[in-house]
Amino acid sequence: MGSALLRNPLVLLRTLLPLPLLLASTASAAPLDLPALIECRQGVAEHAALAPLLADPLKAVAHGLQPLPQGNQFMSEYRLASPITVFGQQTERVAVAGASVMAVLDQADPRPLAKQLALEIGYDQDGKFMAGRELVSRDVTDPKTGEAQIESIILSVSTVATHPGRTLAGCTYSLDLPAEDEGPAATVPAADGH
């Protein structure tokens, strides 16, 4: 699992590329647990519940997420009504980029946090830093279509030019189709969300 980032650097790049948010198909009315989402302690189903919430600014505000002006075309940023603690640090800002949800931390050097989280460095030069580790990679089956998919959960720490002196830390949740040359292994239903 850990070497997946080195074999396929595109896996790590998912944290900053504008990937479409996963469709929300969960009937769960569980409260939003941002720290758990950011720290990769939840699954694809819980992450999918975030998409409709963020698509409606009134719903976002009702859940304590005030949209901020977009300073980076690849991510949306929100100020929290109440600070949260993630990775041992407090923050009042979160960012969403595609399938990633990240805390915006007041930490100029991302390396200590990446080391603390045992992440693999994917890029560290020219003032840019990206590190990550795939925590979950398992075969699942879409309960509606029966289609084989791969659930992936990646923890990452990075910097971005639009946020000097800050570190982005969070999680990417995705469901991908297996490569054409790979047959599905033993699968679990995707509906379980973990």
TORKOL-4160 file (C-alpha; in steps of 0.2 Angstrom, whole numbers, padded with zeros to 4 digits, m for minus):
194
<pt num="1" X="0000" Y="0000" Z="0000"/>
<pt num="2" X="0013" Y="0013" Z="0005"/>
<pt num="3" X="0023" Y="0011" Z="m0011"/>
<pt num="4" X="0008" Y="0015" Z="m0021"/>
<pt num="5" X="0012" Y="0033" Z="m0020"/>
<pt num="6" X="0029" Y="0030" Z="m0027"/>
<pt num="7" X="0023" Y="0018" Z="m0041"/>
<pt num="8" X="0009" Y="0030" Z="m0046"/>
<pt num="9" X="0012" Y="0049" Z="m0042"/>
<pt num="10" X="m0005" Y="0053" Z="m0049"/>
<pt num="11" X="m0012" Y="0045" Z="m0034"/>
<pt num="12" X="m0004" Y="0059" Z="m0023"/>
<pt num="13" X="m0009" Y="0072" Z="m0035"/>
<pt num="14" X="m0027" Y="0069" Z="m0032"/>
<pt num="15" X="m0026" Y="0079" Z="m0017"/>
<pt num="16" X="m0024" Y="0095" Z="m0027"/>
<pt num="17" X="m0032" Y="0092" Z="m0043"/>
<pt num="18" X="m0050" Y="0097" Z="m0046"/>
<pt num="19" X="m0058" Y="0080" Z="m0046"/>
<pt num="20" X="m0078" Y="0079" Z="m0046"/>
<pt num="21" X="m0085" Y="0077" Z="m0029"/>
<pt num="22" X="m0093" Y="0060" Z="m0026"/>
<pt num="23" X="m0111" Y="0059" Z="m0028"/>
<pt num="24" X="m0121" Y="0058" Z="m0012"/>
<pt num="25" X="m0132" Y="0043" Z="m0011"/>
<pt num="26" X="m0132" Y="0041" Z="0007"/>
<pt num="27" X="m0148" Y="0042" Z="0017"/>
<pt num="28" X="m0138" Y="0044" Z="0033"/>
<pt num="29" X="m0143" Y="0060" Z="0043"/>
<pt num="30" X="m0127" Y="0058" Z="0054"/>
<pt num="31" X="m0120" Y="0075" Z="0059"/>
<pt num="32" X="m0105" Y="0081" Z="0050"/>
<pt num="33" X="m0088" Y="0076" Z="0058"/>
<pt num="34" X="m0075" Y="0087" Z="0050"/>
<pt num="35" X="m0061" Y="0081" Z="0061"/>
<pt num="36" X="m0064" Y="0063" Z="0057"/>
<pt num="37" X="m0066" Y="0067" Z="0038"/>
<pt num="38" X="m0050" Y="0077" Z="0038"/>
<pt num="39" X="m0040" Y="0064" Z="0048"/>
<pt num="40" X="m0046" Y="0049" Z="0037"/>
<pt num="41" X="m0056" Y="0041" Z="0051"/>
<pt num="42" X="m0072" Y="0040" Z="0040"/>
<pt num="43" X="m0076" Y="0032" Z="0023"/>
<pt num="44" X="m0082" Y="0036" Z="0006"/>
<pt num="45" X="m0100" Y="0036" Z="0011"/>
<pt num="46" X="m0097" Y="0049" Z="0024"/>
<pt num="47" X="m0087" Y="0060" Z="0012"/>
<pt num="48" X="m0100" Y="0059" Z="m0001"/>
<pt num="49" X="m0113" Y="0067" Z="0011"/>
<pt num="50" X="m0102" Y="0082" Z="0011"/>
<pt num="51" X="m0105" Y="0086" Z="m0008"/>
<pt num="52" X="m0123" Y="0091" Z="m0007"/>
<pt num="53" X="m0120" Y="0101" Z="0009"/>
<pt num="54" X="m0106" Y="0111" Z="0001"/>
<pt num="55" X="m0116" Y="0113" Z="m0015"/>
<pt num="56" X="m0129" Y="0124" Z="m0006"/>
<pt num="57" X="m0122" Y="0139" Z="0003"/>
<pt num="58" X="m0136" Y="0140" Z="0015"/>
<pt num="59" X="m0134" Y="0122" Z="0021"/>
<pt num="60" X="m0115" Y="0125" Z="0022"/>
<pt num="61" X="m0118" Y="0140" Z="0034"/>
<pt num="62" X="m0131" Y="0130" Z="0044"/>
<pt num="63" X="m0117" Y="0117" Z="0047"/>
<pt num="64" X="m0104" Y="0130" Z="0052"/>
<pt num="65" X="m0095" Y="0132" Z="0036"/>
<pt num="66" X="m0095" Y="0150" Z="0029"/>
<pt num="67" X="m0089" Y="0150" Z="0011"/>
<pt num="68" X="m0074" Y="0161" Z="0008"/>
<pt num="69" X="m0068" Y="0170" Z="m0008"/>
<pt num="70" X="m0060" Y="0158" Z="m0019"/>
<pt num="71" X="m0041" Y="0162" Z="m0019"/>
<pt num="72" X="m0036" Y="0146" Z="m0028"/>
<pt num="73" X="m0046" Y="0140" Z="m0043"/>
<pt num="74" X="m0043" Y="0122" Z="m0038"/>
<pt num="75" X="m0051" Y="0122" Z="m0021"/>
<pt num="76" X="m0065" Y="0130" Z="m0011"/>
<pt num="77" X="m0061" Y="0137" Z="0006"/>
<pt num="78" X="m0072" Y="0139" Z="0022"/>
<pt num="79" X="m0071" Y="0147" Z="0038"/>
<pt num="80" X="m0078" Y="0137" Z="0053"/>
<pt num="81" X="m0090" Y="0144" Z="0065"/>
<pt num="82" X="m0081" Y="0135" Z="0079"/>
<pt num="83" X="m0062" Y="0129" Z="0078"/>
<pt num="84" X="m0058" Y="0111" Z="0076"/>
<pt num="85" X="m0043" Y="0101" Z="0081"/>
<pt num="86" X="m0035" Y="0090" Z="0068"/>
<pt num="87" X="m0018" Y="0081" Z="0069"/>
<pt num="88" X="m0015" Y="0090" Z="0086"/>
<pt num="89" X="m0017" Y="0107" Z="0079"/>
<pt num="90" X="m0032" Y="0119" Z="0080"/>
<pt num="91" X="m0039" Y="0128" Z="0064"/>
<pt num="92" X="m0054" Y="0138" Z="0059"/>
<pt num="93" X="m0052" Y="0135" Z="0040"/>
<pt num="94" X="m0054" Y="0120" Z="0029"/>
<pt num="95" X="m0052" Y="0118" Z="0010"/>
<pt num="96" X="m0061" Y="0106" Z="m0002"/>
<pt num="97" X="m0052" Y="0101" Z="m0018"/>
<pt num="98" X="m0061" Y="0088" Z="m0028"/>
<pt num="99" X="m0062" Y="0072" Z="m0018"/>
<pt num="100" X="m0050" Y="0080" Z="m0004"/>
<pt num="101" X="m0055" Y="0088" Z="0012"/>
<pt num="102" X="m0041" Y="0097" Z="0021"/>
<pt num="103" X="m0037" Y="0108" Z="0036"/>
<pt num="104" X="m0028" Y="0124" Z="0032"/>
<pt num="105" X="m0015" Y="0125" Z="0046"/>
<pt num="106" X="m0005" Y="0140" Z="0052"/>
<pt num="107" X="0011" Y="0130" Z="0050"/>
<pt num="108" X="0025" Y="0136" Z="0038"/>
<pt num="109" X="0035" Y="0120" Z="0037"/>
<pt num="110" X="0025" Y="0105" Z="0032"/>
<pt num="111" X="0039" Y="0092" Z="0035"/>
<pt num="112" X="0037" Y="0090" Z="0054"/>
<pt num="113" X="0018" Y="0085" Z="0052"/>
<pt num="114" X="0022" Y="0074" Z="0037"/>
<pt num="115" X="0035" Y="0065" Z="0047"/>
<pt num="116" X="0023" Y="0064" Z="0062"/>
<pt num="117" X="0010" Y="0055" Z="0051"/>
<pt num="118" X="0023" Y="0044" Z="0043"/>
<pt num="119" X="0020" Y="0050" Z="0025"/>
<pt num="120" X="0030" Y="0047" Z="0010"/>
<pt num="121" X="0037" Y="0063" Z="0002"/>
<pt num="122" X="0032" Y="0064" Z="m0016"/>
<pt num="123" X="0038" Y="0081" Z="m0020"/>
<pt num="124" X="0050" Y="0093" Z="m0011"/>
<pt num="125" X="0058" Y="0107" Z="m0021"/>
<pt num="126" X="0055" Y="0125" Z="m0027"/>
<pt num="127" X="0045" Y="0129" Z="m0012"/>
<pt num="128" X="0032" Y="0116" Z="m0015"/>
<pt num="129" X="0029" Y="0101" Z="m0004"/>
<pt num="130" X="0018" Y="0085" Z="m0006"/>
<pt num="131" X="0018" Y="0070" Z="0005"/>
<pt num="132" X="0005" Y="0056" Z="0007"/>
<pt num="133" X="0001" Y="0038" Z="0011"/>
<pt num="134" X="m0013" Y="0027" Z="0005"/>
<pt num="135" X="m0022" Y="0021" Z="0021"/>
<pt num="136" X="m0036" Y="0011" Z="0012"/>
<pt num="137" X="m0036" Y="0002" Z="m0005"/>
<pt num="138" X="m0049" Y="m0011" Z="m0006"/>
<pt num="139" X="m0061" Y="m0019" Z="m0018"/>
<pt num="140" X="m0079" Y="m0015" Z="m0016"/>
<pt num="141" X="m0095" Y="m0018" Z="m0026"/>
<pt num="142" X="m0107" Y="m0004" Z="m0030"/>
<pt num="143" X="m0124" Y="m0011" Z="m0022"/>
<pt num="144" X="m0134" Y="m0003" Z="m0035"/>
<pt num="145" X="m0125" Y="m0008" Z="m0051"/>
<pt num="146" X="m0115" Y="m0023" Z="m0045"/>
<pt num="147" X="m0100" Y="m0014" Z="m0053"/>
<pt num="148" X="m0082" Y="m0018" Z="m0045"/>
<pt num="149" X="m0073" Y="m0003" Z="m0039"/>
<pt num="150" X="m0058" Y="0001" Z="m0028"/>
<pt num="151" X="m0061" Y="0012" Z="m0013"/>
<pt num="152" X="m0045" Y="0022" Z="m0009"/>
<pt num="153" X="m0042" Y="0034" Z="0006"/>
<pt num="154" X="m0026" Y="0044" Z="0006"/>
<pt num="155" X="m0019" Y="0055" Z="0020"/>
<pt num="156" X="m0009" Y="0069" Z="0013"/>
<pt num="157" X="0001" Y="0085" Z="0018"/>
<pt num="158" X="0005" Y="0099" Z="0006"/>
<pt num="159" X="0009" Y="0117" Z="0003"/>
<pt num="160" X="0001" Y="0128" Z="m0011"/>
<pt num="161" X="0007" Y="0144" Z="m0018"/>
<pt num="162" X="m0009" Y="0153" Z="m0014"/>
<pt num="163" X="m0007" Y="0150" Z="0004"/>
<pt num="164" X="0011" Y="0155" Z="0009"/>
<pt num="165" X="0015" Y="0151" Z="0027"/>
<pt num="166" X="0001" Y="0138" Z="0028"/>
<pt num="167" X="0001" Y="0119" Z="0027"/>
<pt num="168" X="m0014" Y="0109" Z="0020"/>
<pt num="169" X="m0017" Y="0092" Z="0029"/>
<pt num="170" X="m0031" Y="0081" Z="0025"/>
<pt num="171" X="m0039" Y="0066" Z="0017"/>
<pt num="172" X="m0044" Y="0061" Z="m0001"/>
<pt num="173" X="m0058" Y="0048" Z="m0003"/>
<pt num="174" X="m0061" Y="0040" Z="m0020"/>
<pt num="175" X="m0070" Y="0026" Z="m0029"/>
<pt num="176" X="m0061" Y="0021" Z="m0045"/>
<pt num="177" X="m0064" Y="0007" Z="m0058"/>
<pt num="178" X="m0051" Y="m0007" Z="m0058"/>
<pt num="179" X="m0038" Y="m0006" Z="m0072"/>
<pt num="180" X="m0043" Y="m0016" Z="m0087"/>
<pt num="181" X="m0030" Y="m0029" Z="m0084"/>
<pt num="182" X="m0035" Y="m0032" Z="m0066"/>
<pt num="183" X="m0048" Y="m0044" Z="m0061"/>
<pt num="184" X="m0059" Y="m0040" Z="m0046"/>
<pt num="185" X="m0053" Y="m0048" Z="m0030"/>
<pt num="186" X="m0064" Y="m0052" Z="m0015"/>
<pt num="187" X="m0075" Y="m0037" Z="m0014"/>
<pt num="188" X="m0085" Y="m0030" Z="0000"/>
<pt num="189" X="m0101" Y="m0019" Z="m0003"/>
<pt num="190" X="m0097" Y="m0001" Z="m0005"/>
<pt num="191" X="m0113" Y="0004" Z="0005"/>
<pt num="192" X="m0104" Y="0000" Z="0022"/>
<pt num="193" X="m0094" Y="0016" Z="0020"/>
<pt num="194" X="m0079" Y="0010" Z="0029"/>
